[in-house]
C-alpha cells in the first residue's frame, strides 16, 4: 500500500524522521513536501498534495502534519473522497480507521513526540475499516 506524507514547517522535522522510519519498515512512501524547511510555507499546500494523491490512488493512505494538526486536517477534508482525522491516541486512531474509514491521519507535531507518532501511525496502518452495512452507509453519506 502506498503512503503519501506531507507537512509544513512546523511538522517538517517530524515528517523527515517518519519518512525514514516508514521506509525502513519497507513501506512504499512518497514525500509530498515540503522537501526543505521553509518557515513561511503554507500547510494547505501539503495537505492538498497528499489529499489529491490519495484520491488518485484509492488503495493508498495519507499522513499530514502541522503544529496543531488542525489546519492540515481541515484542508484535507475539503476534498471529496477524503476522510481525515486528527490523532492523539492509538485507540482513537484505530476507532477512526475501523468505524469512520479514515484514509488520512493528521498528526499534531507540537503535541506528540516521534515515539508517540510512530504508535499512532502503526494503529492507522494496521486497523482495517469495518464493512458492516451501517459503516458503509455512513461513509457514503459523507460524500453527498
Secondary structure, DSSP 4 states (H G I P E B T S, - for coil): -EEEEEE-TTTHHHHHHHHHHHHHTT-EEEE-S-SS--TT--HHHHHHHHHHHHHHSTT-EEEEEESSSHHHHHHHHTSTT--EEEESSHHHHHHHHHHS--SEEEEETTTS-HHHHHHHHHHHHH-----SHHHHHHHHHHT-
